[in-house]
Amino acid sequence: MKINIDISVIIPAFNAADSIGVLVHTLLGEPTTLSTEIIVVDDGSTDETWTVLSAITDERLILIRQENQGVYAARNAALAIYRGEWVVFLDADDRVAADFLQERLRTARE
């Protein structure tokens, strides 16, 4: 069975406990007409980043935990598993509007 995912969001995170939860919840709050997966790579955080992420129970959230290797290695780890038609890269401290992904997909498809 083929999974049809519109957008894969890739977010590297390092010591982002104060910001990552807000970003992930905003993205997961997008309309259900949009098929998304959110891949967060905890790149060796020493704060509570992993705890914050692990508390989010949504099948669209994919978590990867690795030793600190830097932002590019974190993005590459996510790129190795993404399944979406489109990829959006965000940083753990980004703030986005409630319809951010839907607007990006509309623009990309135009």
Sequence and secondary structure as in RCSB ss.txt:
>XXXX:A:sequence
MKINIDISVIIPAFNAADSIGVLVHTLLGEPTTLSTEIIVVDDGSTDETWTVLSAITDERLILIRQENQGVYAAR
NAALAIYRGEWVVFLDADDRVAADFLQERLRTARE
>XXXX:A:secstr
    EEEEEEEEESS TTTHHHHHHHHHTS TTS EEEEEEEES SSSHHHHHHT   TTEEEEEE    HHHHH
HHHHTT  EEEEEE  TT    TTHHHHHHHHHH 
